[in-house]
Amino acid sequence: MTLEEEKYYDNYFSAFSSEGWKQFIEELTEHYESYNLDTIEDIVQLKLVQGERTILRRILQFETGVRLTYDTIKEREAEE
């Protein structure tokens, strides 16, 4: 991994460890879990809710994805 790539991941890891990130993720999680599917009135509203939940899920999984990618790169480097 180049120094530039290390810096890239270090910046994310620094952000992920901040109280602001933890607060952000906590609030998004609450929002994601708060959808009441019983109140959806039509297919248009259903599609809107599906889209919103897809976006929220992607954001909520972002940290995991970055960490898994970093770990995969490090494992491959260790094998070389």
C-alpha positions, 0 to 999 in steps of 0.5 A, spaced: 500 500 500 502 506 498 503 512 503 497 516 499 493 510 500 495 509 507 493 516 508 486 515 505 484 510 510 487 513 516 483 519 514 477 515 514 479 511 520 480 518 524 473 520 522 470 513 524 473 514 531 470 521 532 464 522 536 461 526 530 461 520 526 458 515 532 453 520 533 451 521 525 451 513 525 446 513 531 441 518 528 441 515 521 440 508 524 434 511 528 431 514 522 432 507 518 429 503 523 423 508 524 420 507 518 413 505 519 411 500 513 404 500 515 403 507 513 405 507 506 399 509 502 401 507 495 406 504 490 409 511 489 410 512 497 413 505 497 418 506 492 420 513 495 421 509 502 425 503 498 429 508 495 430 512 502 432 506 506 437 503 500 441 510 501 441 510 508 443 502 508 449 504 504 451 510 508 450 505 515 454 500 511 460 505 509 465 504 515 464 496 514 466 496 507 472 501 508 474 497 514 473 490 510 477 493 504 483 495 508 483 489 511 483 485 505 489 489 502 493 488 508 492 481 508 494 480 500 500 484 502 502 480 508 501 474 503 506 477 498 
